[in-house]
Amino acid sequence: MNSNLIKRIATKVMVDYQRLSIVNNPDGLLTQEAVRSLLFQNYRVEVIVGSNLQLRIHFELIFKVNSDRRFLYVSEDTTSILPDMRQQAYVCTFNISDAFPLFANKSLLRCLPFEVLDKLYPLTTTRRVTMSECSFLVERLIVEREQELKQSADYCLARLRNIEVDWTKPQSMMETISSITIDAVKNGVYHQIIPGIDAINHSFQKWVDENYFATLQSNHLIHPKSVNKILPHLVIQHDREDKVALLVVDGFTYWQYTILRQFLETKGVKTEDGTTLSWLPSITMLSRQAIFRGGVPQPDYKQNPTNEGKLWMDYWKQQGFGSHELQYISDKDEFAINEGVKRLAVVTVEMDEKMHSSTDNKDLLSLTENWCPRITEKIMAILRLGYHLYLTTDHGSVLSYGWRPLTQIESVFLYKDGSRGKRHLIYNNKDEQTRFYKENKDLSLLNHDNWIAIRNDSCFAREGSAMITHGGSHFTEVVIPFVKLKIDK
């Protein structure tokens, strides 16, 4: 998005000779998500908002160790910034009046979202807008904006309804749905297209009932149709001397992957796109275990990097590899690939943490864009070492809305570890499982084996609350990327 207002803001709060800006912004314009997202898209500057203590911690732990990244700290009080931070930063104050000096009613400006301010900006750069004109002009722009949003929502809904639903071709469907989703999120109309998403998900639930569990046993020669078949697929696809790497991005939806793909393309990375299916319930303890076990996950498994690394080592040792040829790297490890490694696993949970901290898809989209350059650096490092690199995830996510929390009595019959989340329940008492299923017909539930998962976009949380989470059988949680990456020569 080309925005003259963003250009104006950038010239006021950034300088070429410092990669850190510390800005006092009393009216809060820089904290608006649209502003933060556009500053990153256009100038690769990450806007960090927090107390001065939080900014200090970020300065020590993130800024100092990432010399290639630019940051803008929104500070509540720049006068108390310590000298060592001040020496490495451009410190200033930015008010909305700095961008709108000719607009008389400054208090009105502080009430407007960026999208309206962006429309207003070119109308105020060359002439003074008097107090009597301000309200009229803003009201006209708000009406225009509302009409644009309605047209955008209607257009996105029409595109969703025109999709030929065929879950035997999941990758082409996910490509189209992802494009529409991102457009809707960027234009602020995602909530208006939820009926179209719901209709597609309804068709997916029928497919789950008829095909999902049989698919878990499908042939993996050409493609792993579910996460438990990924490692067996790699065994077939590669000779022993090939260098093979698997990157698992925890909690990564297909639409987020398409954003990463754009970053990769700018670095000359070519992708062979595809999908696979998360293990149900779509939780890390089961689905990521299924990836690294190369088979059916075990209920008594304890999810942690140590056990996950052991699964990776054990699987490939059974294929004849020695310990020196195998490596597992998690976020807690230094990203340093050992010489002689033939089978490499890299796991990152950063996006999963960001997903759980988000309450809407617009926030998640912005966080994904901020994260993409960092993971791209690691991807490039792996590819340059000559690895055949595959990217996947253990589960996606869905924007969910509170149904109600579980009661204490309802929680009694659930396993302690991983037994209950916001969208799944695992039981140790079949009668109680059946009772809950029958007594809650208003909640769309998938009842199977010893577990229950929510099919639609509800979650076990306070009514009226919203969160991005996982554990259910919604298609955005279950249909996930499985992609081969290579440098385009």
C-alpha positions in Angstrom: 0.0 0.0 0.0 1.5 3.3 -1.1 0.7 5.9 1.6 1.9 9.5 1.6 0.9 9.8 5.2 3.2 6.9 6.1 6.0 8.6 4.2 5.4 11.7 6.2 5.4 9.9 9.5 8.6 8.0 8.5 10.5 11.3 7.7 9.5 12.6 11.2 10.4 9.6 13.3 13.4 8.0 11.5 16.8 9.0 10.3 19.2 7.0 8.0 22.1 7.1 10.4 20.4 5.4 13.3 18.6 2.0 13.2 16.7 2.8 16.5 14.2 5.6 17.0 12.7 6.4 20.5 9.5 8.4 20.0 7.2 10.0 22.5 3.8 9.8 20.8 1.1 11.3 23.1 -1.9 10.8 20.7 -1.0 7.2 20.1 -1.1 7.2 16.2 2.1 5.1 16.0 0.5 2.4 18.1 -2.3 1.8 15.6 -1.9 -1.6 14.0 -2.2 -0.2 10.4 0.6 2.3 11.1 2.9 -0.4 12.6 2.2 -2.8 9.7 2.8 -0.2 7.0 6.0 1.1 8.6 7.3 -2.4 8.6 6.2 -3.2 5.0 7.6 0.0 3.5 10.7 0.6 5.8 11.3 -2.7 7.6 11.1 -0.9 10.9 9.5 -2.8 13.8 7.4 -0.7 16.1 7.7 -1.8 19.8 5.2 -0.4 22.3 5.7 -0.8 26.0 6.9 0.7 29.3 10.4 2.1 29.5 11.4 -1.0 31.4 10.0 -3.3 28.7 11.8 -1.2 26.1 15.0 -1.5 28.1 14.7 -5.3 28.1 14.0 -5.4 24.4 17.1 -3.1 23.8 19.3 -5.6 25.7 18.0 -8.9 24.4 16.8 -8.1 20.9 18.2 -4.8 19.6 21.8 -5.4 20.6 22.0 -8.9 19.1 20.2 -8.1 15.8 22.4 -5.5 14.1 20.5 -5.9 10.8 17.1 -4.9 12.2 15.5 -1.5 12.7 13.2 -0.6 15.6 11.0 2.2 16.6 10.3 2.4 20.4 7.1 4.2 21.4 8.1 5.6 24.8 5.8 7.0 27.5 8.6 9.3 28.6 11.7 9.9 26.5 13.3 12.1 29.2 14.0 9.0 31.4 15.7 7.1 28.6 19.2 6.0 29.9 22.3 7.6 28.2 23.5 4.4 26.5 20.2 3.9 24.7 20.0 7.6 23.9 23.4 7.5 22.2 22.3 4.7 19.8 18.9 6.2 19.0 17.2 9.1 17.3 15.0 10.5 20.0 12.0 12.7 19.2 8.3 13.6 19.9 5.7 13.0 17.2 2.2 14.4 17.4 -0.6 14.0 14.8 -0.4 17.8 14.3 3.1 17.2 12.8 1.4 15.5 9.9 -1.6 17.8 9.7 -0.4 21.3 10.4 -3.1 22.9 8.3 -6.0 21.0 9.8 -7.6 23.2 12.5 -9.4 20.7 14.6 -6.6 18.6 16.1 -8.8 17.0 18.7 -10.9 15.5 15.9 -7.8 14.0 14.3 -7.0 12.1 17.5 -10.3 10.2 17.3 -9.8 8.9 13.7 -8.5 5.5 12.6 -5.5 5.6 10.3 -7.5 4.5 7.3 -9.5 7.7 7.4 -6.5 9.9 8.3 -4.8 8.4 5.2 -7.6 9.6 3.0 -7.7 13.0 4.7 -3.9 13.7 4.4 -3.7 14.6 0.7 -6.6 17.0 1.1 -4.8 19.0 3.8 -1.3 19.3 2.5 -1.7 22.4 0.4 -4.6 24.4 2.0 -5.8 25.2 5.4 -8.9 23.4 6.6 -10.9 25.7 8.9 -12.7 24.7 12.1 -16.1 24.9 10.3 -14.9 22.6 7.4 -13.2 19.9 9.5 -16.3 18.0 10.7 -18.0 18.1 7.3 -14.8 16.8 5.5 -14.2 14.0 8.0 -17.8 12.8 7.9 -17.7 12.6 4.1 -14.5 10.5 4.3 -16.0 8.2 6.9 -19.0 7.5 4.7 -16.7 6.8 1.8 -14.6 4.4 3.9 -17.7 2.6 5.1 -18.9 2.1 1.5 -15.5 0.8 0.5 -15.5 -1.7 3.4 -19.0 -2.9 2.3 -17.8 -3.3 -1.3 -14.7 -5.1 -0.2 -16.6 -7.5 2.1 -19.2 -8.2 -0.6 -16.4 -8.9 -3.1 -14.5 -11.2 -0.8 -17.7 -13.1 0.1 -18.5 -13.5 -3.6 -15.0 -14.9 -4.2 -15.5 -17.4 -1.4 -18.8 -18.5 -2.7 -17.4 -19.0 -6.2 -14.8 -21.5 -5.0 -15.4 -25.0 -6.3 -15.2 -27.0 -3.1 -13.2 -30.2 -3.7 -11.3 -31.5 -0.7 -9.5 -34.0 -3.0 -7.6 -30.9 -4.2 -6.8 -29.2 -0.9 -3.8 -27.2 -2.0 -5.6 -25.3 -4.8 -8.4 -24.6 -2.4 -6.2 -23.3 0.3 -4.3 -21.0 -2.1 -7.6 -19.3 -3.1 -9.0 -19.2 0.4 -5.7 -17.7 1.7 -5.6 -15.0 -0.9 -9.2 -14.0 0.0 -8.5 -14.2 3.7 -5.4 -11.9 3.5 -7.3 -9.4 1.4 -10.2 -9.3 3.9 -7.9 -9.0 6.9 -5.9 -6.1 5.3 -9.1 -4.3 4.4 -10.6 -4.8 7.9 -13.6 -6.9 6.7 -12.6 -10.4 7.9 -15.6 -10.6 10.3 -18.0 -9.9 7.4 -16.7 -12.8 5.4 -17.0 -15.4 8.3 -20.3 -16.8 6.8 -18.4 -17.8 3.7 -15.6 -19.3 5.7 -18.2 -21.2 7.8 -19.8 -22.6 4.7 -16.4 -24.0 3.4 -15.7 -25.4 6.9 -19.1 -27.1 6.9 -18.1 -29.0 3.8 -14.7 -29.9 5.3 -16.4 -31.4 8.3 -18.4 -33.7 6.0 -15.1 -34.7 4.4 -13.6 -35.3 7.9 -16.4 -37.7 8.7 -16.1 -39.6 5.5 -12.3 -39.5 4.7 -10.0 -38.1 7.4 -9.3 -41.2 9.5 -8.7 -43.4 6.4 -6.4 -40.8 5.0 -4.1 -41.2 8.1 -3.2 -44.6 6.6 -2.8 -43.5 3.0 0.2 -44.3 0.8 3.1 -41.8 1.3 5.1 -42.6 -1.9 4.2 -39.4 -3.8 3.1 -37.1 -1.0 2.5 -37.4 2.8 -1.3 -36.7 3.2 -1.0 -36.5 7.0 1.8 -35.5 9.4 2.5 -39.0 10.5 3.6 -39.9 7.0 6.2 -37.1 6.6 9.3 -38.9 7.7 8.4 -42.2 5.9 7.9 -40.0 2.8 11.4 -38.5 3.2 12.9 -42.0 3.5 11.5 -42.9 0.1 12.3 -39.6 -1.6 16.0 -39.4 -0.7 19.1 -41.5 -0.8 21.2 -42.0 2.2 23.8 -39.5 1.0 21.3 -36.7 0.5 21.3 -33.8 3.0 17.7 -33.5 4.1 16.3 -30.8 6.5 12.8 -30.5 8.0 11.7 -27.1 9.3 8.6 -27.3 11.6 6.9 -23.9 12.3 4.6 -24.5 15.2 1.1 -23.1 14.8 1.4 -22.0 11.1 -1.7 -21.7 9.0 -1.6 -22.0 5.2 -2.5 -18.3 4.7 0.5 -17.4 6.9 2.7 -19.6 4.8 1.7 -17.6 1.6 3.0 -14.4 3.3 6.3 -16.2 4.0 6.5 -17.4 0.4 6.5 -13.8 -0.8 9.6 -13.0 1.3 11.3 -16.2 0.1 10.7 -15.3 -3.5 12.5 -12.0 -3.1 15.6 -14.1 -2.0 15.3 -16.4 -5.1 13.8 -19.3 -3.2 11.5 -21.5 -5.3 8.7 -23.5 -3.6 6.9 -26.7 -4.5 3.7 -26.1 -2.6 1.5 -28.7 -1.1 -0.6 -29.5 2.0 -0.8 -32.2 4.6 -3.2 -32.9 7.5 -2.7 -32.2 11.2 -3.3 -35.1 13.6 -6.6 -34.7 15.5 -7.0 -33.2 18.0 -4.8 -30.5 16.4 -2.5 -30.0 19.4 1.3 -30.0 19.5 1.5 -32.9 22.0 -0.1 -35.2 19.4 0.4 -33.7 16.0 4.1 -32.7 16.3 4.8 -36.0 18.0 3.2 -37.7 15.0 5.7 -35.8 12.7 8.8 -36.8 14.7 7.6 -40.3 15.6 6.9 -41.0 11.9 3.7 -42.8 13.0 0.8 -42.8 15.5 1.4 -40.6 18.5 1.3 -42.1 22.0 -1.0 -40.7 24.7 1.6 -40.9 27.5 4.2 -38.8 25.6 5.6 -35.8 27.3 6.0 -32.9 24.9 9.4 -31.1 25.1 12.4 -30.4 22.9 14.5 -33.2 24.6 11.9 -35.9 23.8 11.3 -34.5 20.4 14.9 -34.6 19.5 15.1 -38.1 20.8 12.3 -39.2 18.5 14.1 -37.6 15.6 17.4 -39.4 16.4 15.7 -42.7 17.1 13.8 -42.7 13.8 16.8 -42.0 11.6 19.0 -44.4 13.5 16.5 -47.1 12.6 17.2 -46.1 9.0 20.9 -46.7 9.4 22.2 -43.2 10.3 24.8 -42.6 13.0 24.4 -40.0 15.7 27.0 -37.7 14.1 24.8 -37.5 11.0 21.8 -36.3 12.9 20.9 -33.0 14.5 17.8 -31.4 16.1 17.7 -27.7 16.7 15.0 -25.9 18.7 14.5 -22.2 19.6 16.5 -22.7 22.8 19.5 -24.0 20.9 22.1 -22.0 19.1 21.3 -22.0 15.3 24.6 -23.7 14.3 24.5 -26.7 12.0 27.1 -29.3 12.6 29.4 -30.5 9.9 28.5 -33.9 8.4 24.8 -33.8 9.3 22.6 -35.6 6.8 19.3 -35.4 8.6 18.5 -32.0 10.2 15.4 -31.0 12.1 14.7 -27.3 13.0 11.7 -26.4 15.2 10.5 -22.9 16.0 7.6 -22.1 18.3 7.8 -18.3 17.9 4.8 -18.1 15.6 2.7 -20.3 17.9 3.4 -17.9 20.8 2.5 -14.9 18.6 -0.7 -16.7 17.5 -1.8 -17.3 21.1 -1.1 -13.7 22.0 -3.3 -12.4 19.2 -7.0 -11.7 19.4 -7.6 -11.0 15.8 -6.2 -11.9 12.4 -5.0 -8.4 11.6 -2.7 -8.6 14.6 -1.5 -12.1 13.6 -0.9 -10.9 10.0 1.3 -8.1 11.2 3.2 -10.3 13.5 3.7 -12.8 10.7 5.2 -10.1 8.4 7.6 -9.0 11.2 8.7 -12.6 11.7 9.2 -13.6 8.1 12.6 -11.8 7.5 14.1 -13.7 10.5 13.0 -17.2 9.5 14.0 -16.4 5.9 17.6 -15.9 7.1 17.6 -19.3 8.6 16.0 -20.9 5.6 18.7 -19.3 3.3 21.4 -20.6 5.6 20.1 -24.1 5.4 19.7 -24.0 1.6 23.2 -22.6 1.1 24.6 -25.6 2.9 23.1 -27.8 0.2 20.1 -29.3 2.0 16.9 -30.5 0.5 14.6 -28.4 2.8 11.0 -29.1 3.6 8.7 -26.8 5.6 5.6 -27.9 7.5 3.8 -27.3 10.8 2.0 -29.4 13.4 -1.3 -27.4 13.2 -2.8 -24.2 12.1 -5.2 -22.0 14.0 -8.6 -20.4 13.9 -10.1 -17.1 15.1 -12.5 -18.5 17.8 -15.3 -17.1 19.9 -16.2 -18.0 23.4 -19.0 -20.5 24.0 -18.5 -20.9 27.7 -15.8 -22.2 30.0 -15.8 -25.8 31.2 -17.2 -26.2 34.7 -15.2 -27.8 37.5 -17.3 -31.0 37.3 -16.8 -31.2 33.5 -13.0 -31.1 34.0 -12.8 -33.9 36.5 -12.6 -36.7 33.9 -9.9 -35.3 31.7 -6.3 -36.4 31.6 -4.0 -33.9 33.3 -1.4 -33.4 30.5 -2.8 -32.0 27.3 -6.3 -33.3 28.1 -8.1 -30.0 27.7 -7.6 -26.9 25.6 -9.7 -24.2 24.2 -11.0 -26.4 21.4 -10.5 -30.1 22.5 -11.0 -32.5 25.4 -9.4 -35.9 26.0 -11.3 -38.2 28.4 -10.4 -41.1 30.7 -14.1 -41.9 31.2 -16.2 -42.9 28.1 -19.5 -42.4 29.9 -18.6 -38.8 30.8 -17.4 -38.2 27.2 -20.8 -39.5 25.9 -22.7 -37.4 28.4 -20.9 -34.2 27.5 -21.4 -34.8 23.8 -25.1 -35.5 24.1 -25.8 -32.6 26.5 -24.1 -30.0 24.4 -25.7 -30.4 21.0 -25.6 -26.6 20.6 -21.9 -26.9 20.2 -20.6 -28.4 17.0 -18.5 -31.4 18.2 -16.5 -34.1 16.6 -16.7 -37.1 18.9 -14.1 -39.8 18.3 -12.2 -42.5 20.2 -11.4 -40.9 23.6 -11.6 -37.3 22.5 -13.9 -34.5 21.5 -12.9 -31.5 19.2 -14.9 -28.5 18.2 -15.7 -28.4 14.5 -16.7 -24.7 14.1 -15.1 -21.5 15.4 -16.3 -21.8 19.0 -14.0 -22.3 22.0 -14.2 -23.1 25.7 -14.0 -19.5 27.0 -16.1 -16.7 28.3 -19.0 -15.9 26.0 -18.2 -12.8 24.0 -14.4 -13.3 24.1 -12.3 -13.8 21.0 -9.0 -15.6 20.6 -6.8 -17.3 18.0 -6.2 -20.9 19.1 -6.3 -24.5 17.9 -7.1 -28.1 18.9 -10.3 -28.5 16.9 -11.1 -29.8 13.4 -11.7 -26.5 11.5 -10.0 -26.7 8.1 -7.7 -23.8 8.9 -6.3 -25.9 11.8 -6.1 -29.2 10.0 -5.1 -28.4 6.3 -1.6 -27.2 6.7 1.4 -26.6 4.5 3.9 -29.2 3.4 6.4 -27.5 1.1 9.7 -28.2 -0.5 12.1 -25.2 -0.8 15.1 -24.7 -3.0 17.2 -21.9 -4.4 16.1 -20.9 -7.8 19.2 -21.3 -10.1 
